[in-house]
Amino acid sequence: METISPQSYPSFPRMHEGKCRVKGCNCNRFEGMTDLPDERCSNCFHSIEAHTLPVELFNNIKCDKPTILTTPREVYRKKIAMELLTTERTYVRMLMTCLRCYADPLQSCEPPLLPPTLYKSIFLFYRDIVRVNLVFLQSLEDLVEKNQLVSGLSSVFLGTLPYLRVYRMFVGNNSVGLQAVEQAEHMKDVVKLLHHCSKYGYEGETVQPLRSYLILPIQRIPRYNLLLSDFLKHTDRNDPLFEETTALVGSLKSLAKEINDEVKLQDNRRKLLAIKKKFCEGPYHLTLVEAHRYIMREGILFKLSKTKPKKRYFYLFNDILVYGRMQLQLFYPNLYLRLNSVHIEDGLQPNTFNLLSPFKSFTVICSSIEERNTWANDLKSAIQKESDKKFSKNIDTVGFDAPLYQPFNEATLCFICKRKFGIFCFKYHCERCGFVVCDSCSKNRKIVPPNPVPQRICNFCVRSADRNIEVFKGLRKRSKQERARLALALLE
């Protein structure tokens, strides 16, 4: 059909109420404009000039078919359906390429290059996904032959939806599969075979690495969700397909959310496993990899100890804080604190903050104010979320926090008697208040919870210690093992 360039004719007054001049078109009146870039009638989709220019300009223009009254929504939905069909063809072709170039050769080679368990870990549920999508693609092709792609799309999708649950099982195994691929990439014979197979694509098609094909199913369900949501957006509420499409989009969103949550869980598990590989044995047993735990922040900070600031590596998780020494990419934990018993307060310097808990308290020194604010905000957020949990355990049963110790280097006089420290006047820390005192001012020994063993405390703290000794009444009479067990129970 010939096309007209309106610029090649003189301008005419636009009579929008005029009938369409194209032969064979039954449109009698110009009705608004479509969403297309050029101005077209929303009834017949012919240009606005066809309703305004003289009849003789359109004598050589013929309308191939009688114009079917279609709306912009119908045109847009057809484009979405065709895009879904086109991408589905490409997707299934790539799945078949993976089976032909990687899965089948690895399975049929003699002798087997991969152990059966390793092969199963890589391609678990992959063939199931191929079978489901082959049936789904064939259903779409049947709709195209019947010219019912738009009207039958939602019903075909609803019929396939129960089988799409296999995607969630595949995503749950994806991290195991990628680890198996990593192991296979260290086998020389397997690498040679994969390299040889990757050269023979179907009809000159470029073969991607195996990892790329294993990630394809993870990306497909979100793609379905986006296309069907756009399809629903351009479906009129009075359309018979509206309720069916709404139910389909809701189910797809739920499935996409489950898959996204599973992907996040797998990513978090990989991070925790990578961190666990760095951990060496510490003073307490810690099961690091748990379903609810995720890493929030890690880095090097300075911890102010009894003597001087010490360089320590900190791991902040959503429920615990772990610190220790990092040497040669190995982490030696000193202590871990559960965040439901921790709170923080501002330090004396703008780049410091105090971390307080019943078991351990210390000052953290950061390299800058920005770093200090970042760590403090993340800690406050994690502490708040952990404290809001309904079944969160409360460790602080003794009513007070462990002391912030005054550094030895800063203390030259006894905090109580002001006696100068020297060769005949030793300095000690009070385990209740943390100040440095002399021997004569700290001759008392009292139980300072949660430690069941009597500790050196100053004369000022004797009375407060007496008030809290009932917490551990009778504890000294128990065996050493029993006291250790109870002390560890306070940390849990």
C-alpha positions as CSV (number, residue, x, y, z in Angstrom):
1,M,0.0,0.0,0.0
2,E,1.3,3.4,-0.9
3,T,2.2,5.9,1.7
4,I,1.6,9.6,1.7
5,S,4.0,12.2,3.0
6,P,1.8,15.1,4.2
7,Q,4.8,17.5,3.9
8,S,4.6,17.1,0.1
9,Y,1.2,18.8,-0.1
10,P,0.1,22.2,0.8
11,S,-1.5,22.6,4.2
12,F,-5.2,22.2,4.5
13,P,-7.6,23.1,7.3
14,R,-8.1,20.0,9.5
15,M,-11.7,19.0,9.7
16,H,-11.6,16.4,12.4
17,E,-15.3,15.6,11.9
18,G,-14.6,14.5,8.3
19,K,-15.0,10.8,7.1
20,C,-11.9,8.7,6.2
21,R,-10.9,9.2,2.6
22,V,-9.1,5.8,2.2
23,K,-11.0,3.4,-0.1
24,G,-12.6,0.5,1.7
25,C,-12.5,2.2,5.1
26,N,-15.9,2.6,6.8
27,C,-14.8,5.2,9.4
28,N,-17.2,8.1,9.2
29,R,-15.8,10.4,11.9
30,F,-12.4,11.1,13.4
31,E,-12.3,10.0,17.0
32,G,-9.5,11.2,19.0
33,M,-5.8,10.1,18.6
34,T,-4.0,7.0,19.5
35,D,-0.9,6.7,21.8
36,L,1.3,6.2,18.7
37,P,3.9,8.8,17.9
38,D,2.2,10.0,14.7
39,E,-1.4,11.4,14.8
40,R,-3.9,8.6,13.9
41,C,-7.6,8.0,14.2
42,S,-8.4,5.7,17.1
43,N,-11.2,4.1,15.1
44,C,-9.5,3.1,11.8
45,F,-5.8,3.8,12.6
46,H,-5.4,5.9,9.4
47,S,-3.6,9.2,9.5
48,I,-5.3,12.4,10.5
49,E,-4.8,13.8,7.0
50,A,-7.0,11.0,5.6
51,H,-9.9,12.7,7.4
52,T,-9.1,16.2,6.2
53,L,-7.3,16.2,2.8
54,P,-9.3,16.2,-0.5
55,V,-10.5,13.0,-1.9
56,E,-8.3,13.1,-5.1
57,L,-5.2,12.7,-3.0
58,F,-6.3,9.3,-1.9
59,N,-7.6,7.8,-5.2
60,N,-4.4,5.6,-5.5
61,I,-4.6,4.4,-1.9
62,K,-6.4,1.1,-1.2
63,C,-7.2,-0.5,2.1
64,D,-6.1,-4.1,1.8
65,K,-8.8,-5.4,4.2
66,P,-11.9,-3.9,5.6
67,T,-10.8,-2.0,8.7
68,I,-11.5,-3.8,11.9
69,L,-12.3,-1.4,14.7
70,T,-9.5,-2.0,17.2
71,T,-8.4,0.1,20.2
72,P,-4.9,1.1,21.2
73,R,-5.2,-1.3,24.2
74,E,-5.8,-4.3,21.9
75,V,-2.9,-3.4,19.7
76,Y,-0.6,-3.0,22.7
77,R,-1.8,-6.3,24.2
78,K,-1.1,-8.1,20.9
79,K,2.5,-6.6,20.9
80,I,3.0,-8.0,24.5
81,A,1.7,-11.4,23.5
82,M,4.0,-11.5,20.5
83,E,6.9,-10.5,22.6
84,L,6.1,-13.3,25.0
85,L,5.9,-15.8,22.2
86,T,9.2,-14.5,20.6
87,T,11.1,-14.6,23.9
88,E,9.7,-18.0,24.7
89,R,11.0,-19.4,21.4
90,T,14.5,-18.0,22.2
91,Y,14.4,-19.2,25.8
92,V,13.4,-22.8,24.8
93,R,16.0,-22.9,22.1
94,M,18.7,-21.9,24.6
95,L,17.5,-24.6,27.0
96,M,17.7,-27.2,24.3
97,T,21.2,-25.9,23.4
98,C,22.4,-26.5,27.0
99,L,21.1,-30.1,26.9
100,R,22.5,-30.8,23.5
101,C,26.0,-29.2,24.1
102,Y,26.6,-29.9,27.8
103,A,24.1,-32.2,29.6
104,D,23.8,-35.0,27.0
105,P,27.6,-35.3,26.3
106,L,28.5,-35.3,30.0
107,Q,25.9,-38.0,30.6
108,S,26.7,-40.3,27.6
109,C,30.5,-40.2,27.6
110,E,32.3,-43.4,28.4
111,P,33.9,-43.7,30.9
112,P,32.0,-41.1,32.9
113,L,34.0,-37.9,33.5
114,L,31.7,-36.6,36.2
115,P,30.6,-38.6,39.3
116,P,26.9,-39.2,39.2
117,T,26.2,-37.1,42.3
118,L,28.1,-34.2,40.8
119,Y,26.2,-34.4,37.5
120,K,22.9,-34.7,39.3
121,S,23.7,-31.6,41.4
122,I,24.4,-29.5,38.2
123,F,21.3,-30.5,36.2
124,L,18.8,-31.3,38.9
125,F,15.3,-30.2,37.8
126,Y,16.8,-28.7,34.6
127,R,15.2,-31.3,32.3
128,D,11.9,-30.9,34.1
129,I,12.0,-27.2,33.2
130,V,12.7,-27.9,29.6
131,R,9.7,-30.3,29.4
132,V,7.4,-27.8,31.0
133,N,8.4,-25.0,28.7
134,L,8.3,-27.1,25.6
135,V,4.6,-27.9,26.3
136,F,3.9,-24.3,27.1
137,L,5.6,-23.1,23.8
138,Q,3.5,-25.6,21.8
139,S,0.3,-24.3,23.4
140,L,1.3,-20.8,22.4
141,E,2.0,-21.9,18.8
142,D,-1.4,-23.5,18.7
143,L,-3.0,-20.2,19.7
144,V,-1.1,-18.4,17.0
145,E,-2.5,-20.9,14.4
146,K,-6.0,-20.3,15.6
147,N,-5.4,-16.5,15.7
148,Q,-6.3,-16.5,19.5
149,L,-3.0,-15.6,21.0
150,V,-4.4,-12.6,22.9
151,S,-7.7,-14.1,24.0
152,G,-6.2,-17.5,25.0
153,L,-3.0,-16.3,26.6
154,S,-4.3,-16.2,30.2
155,S,-6.0,-19.6,30.0
156,V,-2.9,-21.3,28.7
157,F,-0.8,-19.6,31.4
158,L,-3.2,-20.7,34.1
159,G,-3.0,-24.3,32.9
160,T,0.8,-24.2,33.0
161,L,1.1,-22.3,36.3
162,P,1.1,-25.4,38.6
163,Y,4.0,-26.8,36.7
164,L,6.0,-23.6,37.0
165,R,6.6,-24.5,40.7
166,V,9.5,-26.6,39.5
167,Y,11.3,-23.3,39.0
168,R,11.3,-22.7,42.8
169,M,12.9,-26.2,43.3
170,F,15.5,-25.4,40.7
171,V,16.4,-22.1,42.3
172,G,16.7,-23.8,45.7
173,N,19.3,-26.1,44.2
174,N,21.1,-23.5,42.2
175,S,23.8,-22.7,44.7
176,V,24.6,-26.4,45.0
177,G,24.7,-26.6,41.2
178,L,27.1,-23.7,40.8
179,Q,29.4,-25.2,43.4
180,A,29.3,-28.5,41.5
181,V,30.2,-26.6,38.3
182,E,33.1,-25.0,40.1
183,Q,34.4,-28.4,41.1
184,A,33.9,-29.7,37.6
185,E,36.0,-26.8,36.2
186,H,39.0,-28.1,38.1
187,M,38.8,-31.5,36.2
188,K,41.0,-31.3,33.1
189,D,39.0,-33.9,31.1
190,V,35.7,-32.2,31.9
191,V,37.1,-28.8,30.8
192,K,38.3,-30.3,27.5
193,L,35.0,-31.9,26.8
194,L,33.0,-28.7,27.6
195,H,35.3,-26.7,25.4
196,H,34.9,-29.2,22.6
197,C,31.1,-29.2,22.9
198,S,30.8,-25.5,23.0
199,K,32.1,-25.2,19.4
200,Y,29.0,-27.0,17.9
201,G,26.0,-24.7,18.2
202,Y,22.8,-25.4,16.4
203,E,22.7,-23.7,12.9
204,G,25.7,-21.5,13.7
205,E,24.3,-20.4,17.1
206,T,26.9,-19.1,19.6
207,V,27.1,-21.4,22.6
208,Q,27.4,-19.7,25.9
209,P,29.3,-21.0,29.0
210,L,27.5,-23.5,31.1
211,R,27.0,-21.1,34.0
212,S,25.0,-18.8,31.7
213,Y,22.5,-21.5,30.9
214,L,22.1,-22.4,34.5
215,I,21.1,-18.9,35.4
216,L,18.4,-18.6,32.6
217,P,15.5,-20.2,34.5
218,I,16.1,-17.8,37.4
219,Q,15.5,-14.8,35.2
220,R,12.4,-16.3,33.3
221,I,9.7,-16.1,36.0
222,P,10.3,-12.3,36.7
223,R,10.1,-11.8,33.0
224,Y,6.7,-13.5,32.8
225,N,5.6,-11.3,35.7
226,L,6.6,-8.1,34.0
227,L,4.9,-9.0,30.7
228,L,1.7,-10.2,32.2
229,S,1.5,-7.2,34.5
230,D,1.8,-4.9,31.5
231,F,-0.8,-7.0,29.7
232,L,-3.2,-6.6,32.6
233,K,-2.5,-2.8,32.8
234,H,-3.9,-2.5,29.2
235,T,-6.9,-4.7,29.8
236,D,-10.2,-3.0,30.3
237,R,-12.1,-3.8,33.5
238,N,-15.2,-4.8,31.4
239,D,-13.1,-7.2,29.3
240,P,-14.0,-10.9,29.9
241,L,-10.3,-11.6,30.3
242,F,-9.8,-9.1,33.1
243,E,-10.6,-11.3,36.1
244,E,-8.7,-14.3,34.7
245,T,-5.7,-12.2,33.9
246,T,-5.8,-10.6,37.4
247,A,-5.8,-14.0,39.1
248,L,-2.9,-15.0,36.8
249,V,-0.8,-11.9,37.6
250,G,-1.4,-12.4,41.3
251,S,-0.2,-16.0,41.2
252,L,2.8,-15.0,39.1
253,K,3.8,-12.3,41.5
254,S,3.5,-14.7,44.4
255,L,5.7,-17.2,42.6
256,A,8.2,-14.5,41.6
257,K,8.4,-13.3,45.2
258,E,9.1,-16.9,46.4
259,I,11.9,-17.2,43.8
260,N,13.4,-13.9,44.7
261,D,13.3,-14.8,48.4
262,E,15.0,-18.1,47.6
263,V,17.7,-16.3,45.5
264,K,18.4,-13.9,48.4
265,L,18.5,-16.9,50.8
266,Q,21.0,-18.7,48.5
267,D,23.2,-15.6,48.1
268,N,23.2,-15.1,51.9
269,R,24.1,-18.7,52.4
270,R,27.0,-18.4,50.0
271,K,28.3,-15.3,51.9
272,L,28.0,-17.1,55.3
273,L,29.8,-20.2,54.0
274,A,32.6,-18.0,52.6
275,I,32.9,-16.3,56.0
276,K,32.8,-19.6,57.8
277,K,35.7,-20.8,55.8
278,K,37.8,-18.0,57.3
279,F,36.8,-18.8,60.9
280,C,39.2,-20.7,63.2
281,E,38.4,-22.2,66.5
282,G,37.5,-19.6,69.1
283,P,36.6,-19.6,72.9
284,Y,33.0,-20.5,72.2
285,H,31.3,-22.7,69.7
286,L,29.3,-20.7,67.2
287,T,27.0,-22.2,64.5
288,L,27.5,-19.4,62.0
289,V,25.3,-20.6,59.1
290,E,21.7,-20.4,60.1
291,A,18.6,-19.8,58.0
292,H,17.6,-16.5,59.7
293,R,21.1,-15.0,59.8
294,Y,22.6,-12.6,57.3
295,I,25.7,-10.4,57.2
296,M,25.1,-6.6,57.5
297,R,28.6,-5.2,57.8
298,E,32.2,-6.1,58.3
299,G,35.5,-4.3,58.6
300,I,38.5,-3.3,60.7
301,L,38.0,-1.2,63.8
302,F,40.0,-0.5,67.0
303,K,38.8,-1.9,70.3
304,L,39.9,0.0,73.4
305,S,41.1,-2.7,75.8
306,K,42.5,-2.5,79.4
307,T,45.9,-1.5,78.2
308,K,45.6,0.2,74.7
309,P,43.6,0.3,71.5
310,K,43.9,-3.0,69.6
311,K,43.2,-3.6,65.9
312,R,40.3,-6.0,65.5
313,Y,38.1,-7.3,62.7
314,F,34.3,-7.0,63.3
315,Y,31.5,-9.0,61.7
316,L,28.0,-7.5,62.3
317,F,25.2,-10.0,61.6
318,N,21.5,-9.3,62.1
319,D,21.5,-11.0,65.5
320,I,25.1,-11.2,66.7
321,L,28.3,-9.2,66.7
322,V,31.6,-11.1,66.4
323,Y,35.1,-9.6,66.7
324,G,38.6,-11.1,66.6
325,R,41.9,-11.1,64.8
326,M,42.4,-11.4,61.1
327,Q,45.7,-12.9,60.0
328,L,46.6,-14.3,56.6
329,Q,42.9,-14.4,55.6
330,L,42.1,-16.4,58.6
331,F,39.8,-15.1,61.3
332,Y,40.4,-15.9,65.0
333,P,37.3,-14.9,67.0
334,N,37.8,-13.4,70.5
335,L,34.1,-13.1,71.4
336,Y,30.6,-12.9,70.1
337,L,27.7,-10.9,71.6
338,R,24.0,-11.4,71.0
339,L,22.4,-8.1,70.0
340,N,19.3,-8.6,72.1
341,S,21.5,-7.8,75.1
342,V,23.6,-5.0,73.6
343,H,23.1,-1.3,73.4
344,I,25.4,1.6,72.4
345,E,26.0,5.1,73.5
346,D,28.2,8.0,72.2
347,G,31.8,8.0,73.1
348,L,34.0,10.9,74.4
349,Q,35.4,11.5,70.9
350,P,33.3,12.1,67.8
351,N,34.7,9.0,66.0
352,T,34.0,6.6,68.9
353,F,31.1,4.9,70.5
354,N,30.6,2.6,73.5
355,L,29.2,-0.8,73.1
356,L,27.7,-2.1,76.4
357,S,26.4,-5.5,77.3
358,P,26.2,-7.6,80.6
359,F,29.0,-9.8,79.5
360,K,31.4,-7.4,77.8
361,S,31.7,-3.6,77.3
362,F,34.3,-1.7,75.4
363,T,34.9,1.5,73.4
364,V,35.1,1.2,69.6
365,I,37.4,3.7,67.7
366,C,36.7,4.3,64.0
367,S,38.9,5.9,61.4
368,S,36.5,8.7,60.6
369,I,33.2,10.2,61.8
370,E,31.4,8.9,58.7
371,E,32.5,5.3,59.5
372,R,31.5,5.7,63.1
373,N,28.0,6.9,62.1
374,T,27.6,4.0,59.6
375,W,28.5,1.4,62.1
376,A,26.5,3.0,64.9
377,N,23.4,3.3,62.7
378,D,23.6,-0.3,61.5
379,L,24.1,-1.5,65.1
380,K,21.1,0.5,66.4
381,S,18.9,-0.8,63.5
382,A,19.9,-4.5,64.1
383,I,19.5,-4.1,67.9
384,Q,16.1,-2.6,67.5
385,K,14.9,-5.4,65.1
386,E,16.3,-8.1,67.3
387,S,14.7,-6.6,70.5
388,D,11.3,-6.4,68.8
389,K,11.2,-10.1,68.1
390,K,8.5,-11.8,70.1
391,F,10.7,-14.7,71.2
392,S,13.9,-12.7,71.6
393,K,15.8,-13.9,74.7
394,N,16.8,-11.3,77.2
395,I,20.3,-11.9,78.6
396,D,20.5,-8.8,80.8
397,T,19.1,-10.5,84.0
398,V,21.6,-8.8,86.4
399,G,20.4,-5.3,85.9
400,F,23.7,-3.7,84.9
401,D,26.3,-3.8,82.1
402,A,29.9,-4.9,82.2
403,P,32.3,-2.0,82.9
404,L,34.2,0.1,80.4
405,Y,37.8,-0.3,81.6
406,Q,40.0,2.7,82.2
407,P,43.2,2.1,80.2
408,F,46.2,1.3,82.3
409,N,48.4,3.8,80.4
410,E,46.1,6.7,81.4
411,A,46.0,5.9,85.1
412,T,48.8,7.4,87.2
413,L,46.9,7.8,90.5
414,C,44.5,5.6,92.4
415,F,40.9,6.5,91.6
416,I,39.9,6.3,95.3
417,C,42.9,7.4,97.5
418,K,44.8,9.3,94.8
419,R,48.0,7.5,95.7
420,K,50.6,7.5,92.9
421,F,51.3,4.2,91.3
422,G,54.9,2.9,91.4
423,I,57.1,0.0,92.3
424,F,55.4,-0.5,95.7
425,C,52.0,0.5,94.6
426,F,50.5,-1.7,91.9
427,K,47.5,-0.9,89.9
428,Y,44.4,-3.1,89.4
429,H,41.1,-2.8,87.6
430,C,37.9,-2.9,89.5
431,E,35.8,-5.5,87.7
432,R,32.6,-3.7,88.8
433,C,33.2,-0.1,87.7
434,G,36.3,-0.4,85.5
435,F,38.5,2.2,87.2
436,V,42.1,1.7,88.1
437,V,42.7,1.4,91.9
438,C,45.6,0.4,94.2
439,D,45.9,-2.8,96.1
440,S,44.7,-1.4,99.5
441,C,41.6,0.0,97.8
442,S,40.6,-3.3,96.2
443,K,41.1,-6.0,98.7
444,N,37.5,-7.3,98.4
445,R,36.5,-10.2,96.3
446,K,32.9,-10.5,95.2
447,I,30.9,-12.3,92.5
448,V,30.2,-9.9,89.6
449,P,27.6,-11.5,87.3
450,P,27.6,-13.1,84.8
451,N,31.0,-14.4,86.0
452,P,30.4,-16.9,88.9
453,V,34.0,-16.6,90.1
454,P,34.8,-13.9,92.7
455,Q,36.5,-10.9,91.2
456,R,38.6,-8.0,92.6
457,I,36.4,-4.9,93.2
458,C,37.1,-1.6,94.8
459,N,35.7,-0.4,98.1
460,F,33.1,1.8,96.4
461,C,31.6,-1.2,94.6
462,V,31.3,-3.6,97.6
463,R,27.8,-2.6,98.5
464,S,26.4,-2.7,95.0
465,A,28.0,-6.1,94.5
466,D,26.3,-7.3,97.8
467,R,23.0,-6.3,96.4
468,N,23.5,-8.4,93.3
469,I,25.0,-11.5,94.8
470,E,21.6,-13.1,95.3
471,V,21.5,-13.6,91.5
472,F,24.2,-16.2,91.9
473,K,23.3,-17.5,95.3
474,G,24.7,-20.9,95.9
475,L,26.7,-20.9,92.7
476,R,30.1,-21.2,94.4
477,K,29.0,-24.5,96.0
478,R,28.6,-26.1,92.6
479,S,31.3,-28.0,90.7
480,K,33.6,-26.3,88.3
481,Q,31.9,-27.9,85.3
482,E,28.5,-26.9,86.5
483,R,29.6,-23.3,87.1
484,A,31.0,-23.2,83.5
485,R,27.8,-24.6,82.1
486,L,25.7,-22.0,83.9
487,A,28.0,-19.2,82.8
488,L,27.7,-20.3,79.2
489,A,23.9,-20.6,79.5
490,L,23.8,-16.9,80.3
491,L,25.4,-16.1,77.0
492,E,22.8,-18.1,75.0
